[in-house]
């Protein structure tokens, strides 16, 4: 129209508008895009998608509304599973896949879907991010998701055609009172009409192709998928996370960090937010307000620390344990502070001395931390004083040397003795006698000599 108006205003064009249209259509002509006819092996691929079902009465009202129609089609045989639901969610999307595989009697190796939020959280050409519940369901059945490109419905043309076939043939012009009634009708229509038809391009019966494909499907696990809800939580200052008004231990996750929590029907899984590694697993609490935290991970709790304190007192000694038991029996939970004080003495002083101090306290009838502490310090002081005294006393046999004594002769006497010995011809015997005398004199003690020593 813009070109036609410019031709009339600026060039005096007198032709018709349709003449301009026909001329422009030739200029805009382009070669049609070529598509390949995809072929897959038996049991290799299944295609899934949502459509609109037939009008169904909304429960509790007189109003009719179209529910969501889920269709799963095996690519090789074109056998389909159809089911309508009022609402879709992550768990509903995964459950519909599970129902389809149960209906077929096995699972395929790949499933092709578009980028709806129930299946794909973040579309990407190379690494799409799947919904965690959907990804867990696929892993449970050994299936790999292959999302189609954005705005590329031709990749899953088989299920697109199956949805159109269902809407135009089975559901056209029909109304149902309940969802169950429509699902029952779809199951009957699939078994009697859709499965017995001759496929247009294959020229074979769908049921016969499915019987050929069924042995190639993967066997189903004995147990179905355990569904869960997923959320992020912060580790509180008691090393726990809060889930449904209950607390669950989250160590080794540090306090203040964010973790991933998966809530199953009967258990709780705590995972690392980045690596998805499993950190802890707990049974799900039956009532709100429950604290699932092992005793060895708790900090001080007055109602649970008595046994721990008495265990440490038992390691100190029998009397220490007896004194702590008496203290707790007399004062109750308030006396735990005194128990902690007595136990902590073993960290600074030897346990033997602490136990001895407790023995004295029991004998004196004074059940007090201060009394035990004073007695322990007194015993330690006495032990240190005994050690110092032992260091001051000389060892036995190490007597002090003396230069003057009645038994020690003067130096002139020894000089005269050496002079006389030198004048004798045989000096060896005299020298030996002199050496023995000198050695005996030096080694003698300051005690009184015996008669034999005096004569010698």
C-alpha positions as CSV (number, residue, x, y, z in Angstrom):
1,X,0.0,0.0,0.0
2,X,2.9,2.4,0.8
3,X,4.5,1.7,-2.5
4,X,1.2,2.2,-4.4
5,X,0.6,5.5,-2.7
6,X,4.1,6.8,-3.5
7,X,3.7,5.8,-7.2
8,X,0.4,7.7,-7.5
9,X,1.7,10.8,-5.7
10,X,5.2,11.1,-7.2
11,X,5.0,9.3,-10.6
12,X,1.4,9.7,-11.7
13,X,0.7,5.9,-11.6
14,X,-2.7,5.1,-13.1
15,X,-2.7,1.4,-12.5
16,X,-4.7,-0.6,-9.9
17,X,-3.5,-1.4,-6.4
18,X,-3.7,-5.2,-7.2
19,X,-1.2,-4.7,-10.0
20,X,1.4,-3.4,-7.5
21,X,0.6,-6.4,-5.2
22,X,1.2,-8.9,-8.0
23,X,4.5,-7.2,-9.0
24,X,5.7,-7.1,-5.3
25,X,4.8,-10.7,-4.8
26,X,7.2,-11.8,-7.5
27,X,10.0,-9.7,-6.0
28,X,9.4,-11.3,-2.5
29,X,9.4,-14.9,-3.8
30,X,11.9,-17.2,-2.1
31,X,12.7,-20.8,-2.2
32,X,10.7,-23.0,0.2
33,X,12.6,-24.4,3.2
34,X,13.4,-28.1,3.0
35,X,12.7,-30.5,5.8
36,X,13.9,-34.0,6.3
37,X,11.7,-37.0,7.2
38,X,13.1,-38.1,10.6
39,X,13.4,-41.8,11.3
40,X,14.2,-43.4,14.6
41,X,14.9,-46.9,16.0
42,X,12.3,-48.8,18.0
43,X,12.2,-47.7,21.6
44,X,14.6,-44.7,20.9
45,X,12.4,-41.6,21.2
46,X,9.1,-40.4,22.7
47,X,7.7,-37.0,22.1
48,X,5.5,-35.1,24.7
49,X,3.4,-31.9,24.7
50,X,0.4,-30.2,26.1
51,X,-2.8,-29.3,24.2
52,X,-6.4,-28.5,25.1
53,X,-9.0,-31.1,26.0
54,X,-12.7,-31.1,25.5
55,X,-15.1,-29.0,27.6
56,X,-15.5,-30.4,31.1
57,X,-17.6,-29.3,34.0
58,X,-15.6,-27.5,36.7
59,X,-16.2,-29.4,40.0
60,X,-18.8,-27.8,42.1
61,X,-20.0,-25.4,39.5
62,X,-22.2,-25.3,36.4
63,X,-19.4,-23.9,34.3
64,X,-17.5,-25.8,31.6
65,X,-13.8,-25.3,30.9
66,X,-11.2,-27.0,28.7
67,X,-8.6,-28.9,30.7
68,X,-5.0,-29.5,29.6
69,X,-4.5,-32.5,27.4
70,X,-1.2,-34.3,27.8
71,X,-0.1,-36.5,24.9
72,X,3.0,-38.8,24.8
73,X,3.7,-40.5,21.4
74,X,6.3,-43.1,20.6
75,X,8.1,-41.9,17.6
76,X,8.6,-45.3,15.9
77,X,5.1,-46.8,16.3
78,X,3.1,-43.6,16.8
79,X,1.3,-45.3,19.7
80,X,0.1,-42.6,22.1
81,X,-0.9,-42.0,25.7
82,X,-3.5,-39.3,26.4
83,X,-4.6,-37.8,29.7
84,X,-6.3,-34.6,30.7
85,X,-5.6,-32.6,33.9
86,X,-7.0,-29.4,35.3
87,X,-3.7,-27.9,36.4
88,X,-0.1,-28.5,35.6
89,X,3.0,-28.3,37.8
90,X,6.5,-29.7,38.0
91,X,5.3,-32.8,39.8
92,X,2.2,-33.3,37.6
93,X,4.4,-33.1,34.5
94,X,6.7,-35.7,35.8
95,X,3.9,-38.0,37.0
96,X,2.3,-37.8,33.5
97,X,5.5,-39.1,32.0
98,X,5.6,-41.9,34.6
99,X,2.0,-42.9,33.7
100,X,2.9,-42.9,30.0
101,X,5.8,-45.3,30.5
102,X,3.6,-47.5,32.7
103,X,1.0,-47.5,30.0
104,X,3.5,-48.5,27.3
105,X,5.1,-51.1,29.6
106,X,8.6,-49.6,29.3
107,X,10.5,-46.4,28.8
108,X,12.3,-45.0,25.8
109,X,15.9,-43.7,25.7
110,X,15.1,-40.1,24.8
111,X,12.2,-37.8,25.3
112,X,11.6,-34.7,23.2
113,X,9.7,-31.8,24.6
114,X,9.4,-28.1,24.1
115,X,10.6,-25.4,26.6
116,X,7.7,-25.2,28.9
117,X,8.5,-24.3,32.6
118,X,7.4,-27.6,34.0
119,X,10.2,-29.3,32.1
120,X,12.9,-26.7,31.2
121,X,13.7,-23.9,33.7
122,X,16.2,-22.1,31.4
123,X,16.1,-22.8,27.6
124,X,19.5,-23.0,26.0
125,X,20.6,-24.3,22.6
126,X,23.6,-26.1,24.1
127,X,22.9,-26.7,27.8
128,X,19.3,-26.3,28.8
129,X,18.6,-26.4,32.5
130,X,15.9,-28.9,33.4
131,X,13.4,-28.7,36.2
132,X,15.0,-30.7,39.2
133,X,11.9,-32.8,39.8
134,X,11.6,-33.7,36.1
135,X,15.3,-34.4,35.9
136,X,15.2,-36.7,38.9
137,X,12.2,-38.6,37.3
138,X,14.0,-39.0,34.0
139,X,17.1,-40.3,35.8
140,X,15.0,-42.8,37.8
141,X,13.7,-44.3,34.6
142,X,17.0,-44.0,32.7
143,X,15.7,-41.5,30.1
144,X,17.5,-38.5,28.7
145,X,15.7,-35.3,27.9
146,X,16.3,-33.6,24.5
147,X,14.4,-30.3,24.5
148,X,13.6,-28.8,21.1
149,X,14.9,-25.5,20.0
150,X,12.8,-22.4,20.9
151,X,10.1,-21.8,18.3
152,X,10.9,-25.1,16.5
153,X,7.8,-27.3,16.7
154,X,8.7,-29.3,13.7
155,X,11.3,-31.2,15.8
156,X,8.3,-32.9,17.6
157,X,5.9,-33.0,14.8
158,X,4.7,-36.5,15.6
159,X,3.2,-35.4,18.9
160,X,1.9,-32.2,17.4
161,X,0.0,-34.2,14.8
162,X,-1.2,-36.6,17.6
163,X,-2.7,-33.7,19.5
164,X,-4.4,-32.3,16.4
165,X,-5.8,-35.8,15.6
166,X,-7.2,-36.2,19.1
167,X,-8.8,-32.8,19.1
168,X,-10.3,-33.1,15.6
169,X,-11.5,-36.7,15.9
170,X,-11.9,-37.9,19.4
171,X,-12.9,-34.7,21.3
172,X,-14.5,-32.5,18.7
173,X,-18.0,-31.4,19.8
174,X,-18.0,-33.4,23.0
175,X,-18.6,-32.4,26.6
176,X,-17.8,-34.3,29.8
177,X,-19.0,-34.0,33.3
178,X,-15.8,-35.0,35.0
179,X,-12.1,-35.3,34.2
180,X,-12.2,-39.1,34.9
181,X,-15.0,-39.5,32.4
182,X,-12.9,-37.8,29.7
183,X,-9.8,-39.9,30.5
184,X,-11.9,-43.1,30.3
185,X,-13.2,-42.1,26.9
186,X,-9.7,-41.2,25.7
187,X,-8.4,-44.6,26.8
188,X,-11.2,-46.4,25.0
189,X,-10.7,-44.3,21.8
190,X,-7.0,-45.0,21.8
191,X,-7.4,-48.7,22.2
192,X,-10.3,-49.2,19.7
193,X,-9.7,-46.6,17.0
194,X,-6.3,-44.8,17.2
195,X,-4.2,-48.0,17.7
196,X,-6.0,-49.9,15.0
197,X,-5.7,-47.3,12.3
198,X,-3.4,-47.5,9.3
199,X,-0.7,-44.8,9.6
200,X,-0.7,-42.5,6.5
201,X,3.0,-42.4,5.8
202,X,4.1,-45.8,7.1
203,X,1.1,-47.6,5.6
204,X,1.1,-50.0,8.6
205,X,-1.2,-50.5,11.5
206,X,-0.1,-48.6,14.6
207,X,-0.8,-51.6,17.0
208,X,1.4,-53.8,14.8
209,X,4.2,-51.3,14.9
210,X,3.9,-51.0,18.7
211,X,4.1,-54.8,19.2
212,X,7.3,-54.6,17.2
213,X,8.6,-51.7,19.3
214,X,7.6,-52.9,22.7
215,X,10.5,-55.4,23.2
216,X,13.0,-52.6,22.6
217,X,11.6,-50.4,25.4
218,X,13.7,-50.2,28.6
219,X,12.4,-52.2,31.6
220,X,10.7,-50.2,34.3
221,X,12.1,-50.0,37.8
222,X,10.3,-52.0,40.6
223,X,9.5,-48.8,42.6
224,X,8.1,-45.7,41.2
225,X,9.6,-42.2,41.4
226,X,9.7,-40.6,44.9
227,X,8.6,-37.1,44.3
228,X,9.8,-34.1,46.3
229,X,9.6,-30.4,46.6
230,X,12.7,-28.3,46.5
231,X,13.6,-25.1,48.3
232,X,16.7,-23.1,49.5
233,X,17.2,-22.6,53.2
234,X,19.8,-20.8,55.4
235,X,21.6,-22.7,58.1
236,X,20.6,-21.1,61.4
237,X,22.9,-20.4,64.4
238,X,21.9,-23.8,65.9
239,X,23.4,-25.5,62.8
240,X,19.9,-26.5,61.6
241,X,17.5,-25.6,58.8
242,X,13.8,-24.9,59.2
243,X,11.4,-27.0,57.2
244,X,7.7,-27.0,57.9
245,X,8.2,-25.5,61.4
246,X,10.7,-28.3,62.3
247,X,14.5,-28.1,62.6
248,X,17.0,-30.5,60.9
249,X,20.7,-30.7,61.4
250,X,22.6,-29.4,58.4
251,X,26.3,-30.0,59.3
252,X,28.8,-30.0,57.6
253,X,27.2,-26.9,56.0
254,X,28.5,-23.9,57.9
255,X,26.2,-21.6,59.8
256,X,24.8,-18.8,57.6
257,X,25.3,-20.7,54.3
258,X,22.6,-21.5,51.9
259,X,21.7,-25.1,51.2
260,X,19.2,-27.0,49.0
261,X,16.5,-28.9,50.8
262,X,14.5,-31.7,49.2
263,X,11.3,-32.6,51.0
264,X,10.1,-36.1,50.3
265,X,7.0,-37.8,51.7
266,X,8.9,-39.5,54.6
267,X,12.4,-38.0,54.6
268,X,14.4,-34.8,54.2
269,X,17.5,-34.4,52.1
270,X,20.0,-31.5,52.6
271,X,22.3,-30.9,49.6
272,X,25.1,-28.5,48.7
273,X,23.6,-25.6,46.7
274,X,26.4,-25.5,44.1
275,X,27.4,-29.1,43.6
276,X,24.1,-30.8,44.6
277,X,26.1,-33.2,46.8
278,X,24.1,-34.9,49.5
279,X,25.1,-33.6,53.0
280,X,22.5,-35.0,55.4
281,X,19.4,-37.2,55.3
282,X,16.8,-37.2,58.1
283,X,13.4,-38.9,58.6
284,X,10.7,-36.3,58.2
285,X,9.2,-35.1,61.5
286,X,5.7,-36.1,62.3
287,X,4.7,-33.0,64.2
288,X,5.8,-29.3,64.0
289,X,8.3,-28.1,66.4
290,X,10.5,-31.2,66.3
291,X,14.3,-30.8,66.5
292,X,16.2,-33.5,64.6
293,X,19.7,-32.9,66.0
294,X,22.0,-35.6,67.4
295,X,23.2,-35.1,71.0
296,X,26.9,-34.9,70.0
297,X,26.2,-31.9,67.8
298,X,24.3,-29.9,70.5
299,X,25.9,-27.1,72.4
300,X,25.2,-26.7,76.2
301,X,21.7,-27.8,77.2
302,X,21.0,-28.0,80.9
303,X,18.6,-30.8,80.6
304,X,21.0,-33.1,78.7
305,X,24.4,-32.2,80.1
306,X,24.4,-34.1,83.4
307,X,25.3,-37.4,82.0
308,X,28.2,-35.9,80.0
309,X,29.5,-34.1,83.2
310,X,29.3,-37.3,85.3
311,X,31.2,-39.2,82.6
312,X,34.0,-36.7,82.8
313,X,34.1,-36.9,86.6
314,X,34.3,-40.7,86.4
315,X,37.4,-40.3,84.3
316,X,39.1,-38.3,87.1
317,X,38.5,-40.8,89.8
318,X,36.0,-42.7,91.9
319,X,35.8,-40.0,94.6
320,X,35.3,-37.2,92.1
321,X,32.4,-39.1,90.5
322,X,30.9,-39.7,93.9
323,X,31.2,-36.1,94.9
324,X,29.6,-34.9,91.7
325,X,26.7,-37.3,92.1
326,X,26.1,-36.0,95.6
327,X,26.2,-32.4,94.4
328,X,23.7,-33.0,91.7
329,X,21.4,-35.0,94.0
330,X,21.4,-32.1,96.5
331,X,21.2,-29.1,94.2
332,X,19.8,-30.5,91.0
333,X,20.3,-28.8,87.6
334,X,21.7,-25.6,89.4
335,X,24.5,-27.6,90.8
336,X,25.8,-28.4,87.3
337,X,27.9,-25.3,87.4
338,X,29.8,-26.7,90.4
339,X,30.2,-30.0,88.6
340,X,31.7,-28.2,85.6
341,X,34.1,-26.4,87.9
342,X,35.3,-29.6,89.5
343,X,35.7,-31.3,86.1
344,X,37.6,-28.3,84.7
345,X,40.2,-28.6,87.5
346,X,41.5,-31.7,85.7
347,X,42.5,-29.5,82.8
348,X,44.9,-27.5,84.9
349,X,46.1,-30.0,87.6
350,X,46.8,-33.7,87.7
351,X,43.7,-35.9,87.9
352,X,45.2,-37.8,90.9
353,X,45.5,-34.6,92.9
354,X,42.0,-33.5,92.0
355,X,40.6,-36.9,93.0
356,X,42.5,-36.6,96.3
357,X,41.0,-33.2,96.9
358,X,37.5,-34.7,96.3
359,X,38.4,-37.4,98.9
360,X,39.2,-34.7,101.5
361,X,36.0,-32.9,100.6
362,X,33.9,-36.0,101.2
363,X,35.8,-36.7,104.5
364,X,35.1,-33.1,105.6
365,X,31.5,-33.2,104.5
366,X,31.9,-30.0,102.5
367,X,30.4,-30.3,99.0
368,X,31.7,-27.2,97.4
369,X,33.7,-26.4,94.3
370,X,35.7,-23.8,96.2
371,X,36.7,-26.3,98.9
372,X,37.8,-28.8,96.2
373,X,39.7,-26.1,94.4
374,X,41.5,-24.9,97.5
375,X,42.4,-28.5,98.5
376,X,43.7,-29.2,95.0
377,X,45.9,-26.1,95.0
378,X,47.2,-27.0,98.5
379,X,48.1,-30.5,97.3
380,X,49.8,-29.1,94.3
381,X,51.8,-26.6,96.5
382,X,52.9,-29.4,98.8
383,X,54.0,-31.5,95.9
384,X,56.0,-28.7,94.5
385,X,57.7,-28.0,97.9
386,X,58.6,-31.6,98.2
387,X,60.3,-31.5,94.8
388,X,62.2,-28.4,95.7
389,X,63.4,-29.9,99.0
390,X,64.6,-33.1,97.2
391,X,66.6,-31.0,94.8
392,X,68.4,-29.1,97.8
393,X,69.5,-32.2,99.7
394,X,72.9,-33.6,98.3
395,X,72.9,-37.1,97.0
396,X,74.3,-40.0,99.2
397,X,78.1,-40.4,98.8
398,X,78.7,-36.9,97.6
399,X,80.3,-35.5,100.8
400,X,82.1,-32.1,100.9
401,X,86.0,-32.2,100.8
402,X,88.0,-30.9,103.7
403,X,91.6,-29.8,104.1
404,X,92.0,-30.0,107.9
405,X,91.3,-33.1,110.0
406,X,93.0,-35.1,112.7
407,X,93.6,-38.0,110.3
408,X,95.2,-35.7,107.6
409,X,99.0,-35.2,108.3
410,X,100.8,-32.1,107.4
411,X,102.6,-31.6,104.1
412,X,106.1,-31.7,105.9
413,X,105.5,-35.2,107.0
414,X,104.8,-36.4,103.4
415,X,107.8,-34.5,102.1
416,X,110.1,-36.2,104.6
417,X,108.5,-39.6,103.7
418,X,109.2,-39.0,100.0
419,X,112.8,-38.0,100.7
420,X,113.5,-41.2,102.7
421,X,111.9,-43.3,100.1
422,X,114.1,-41.8,97.3
423,X,117.3,-42.7,99.3
424,X,116.4,-46.5,99.3
425,X,117.6,-48.7,96.4
426,X,114.3,-50.5,95.8
427,X,111.8,-47.7,95.3
428,X,109.0,-49.5,93.7
429,X,107.7,-51.2,96.8
430,X,108.0,-48.0,98.9
431,X,106.3,-46.0,96.1
432,X,103.4,-48.4,96.1
433,X,103.1,-48.1,99.9
434,X,103.1,-44.3,99.7
435,X,100.5,-44.3,97.0
436,X,98.2,-46.6,99.0
437,X,98.6,-44.4,102.0
438,X,97.8,-41.3,100.2
439,X,94.7,-42.8,98.5
440,X,93.5,-44.2,101.8
441,X,93.9,-40.8,103.4
442,X,92.0,-38.9,100.7
443,X,89.2,-41.4,100.5
444,X,88.7,-41.5,104.3
445,X,85.5,-40.0,105.8
446,X,85.4,-37.5,108.7
447,X,84.1,-40.2,111.0
448,X,86.3,-41.8,113.8
449,X,88.7,-44.5,112.5
450,X,88.6,-48.1,113.7
451,X,91.5,-49.7,115.6
452,X,92.7,-51.5,112.5
453,X,92.7,-48.3,110.5
454,X,94.5,-46.4,113.2
455,X,97.2,-49.1,113.4
456,X,97.6,-49.0,109.6
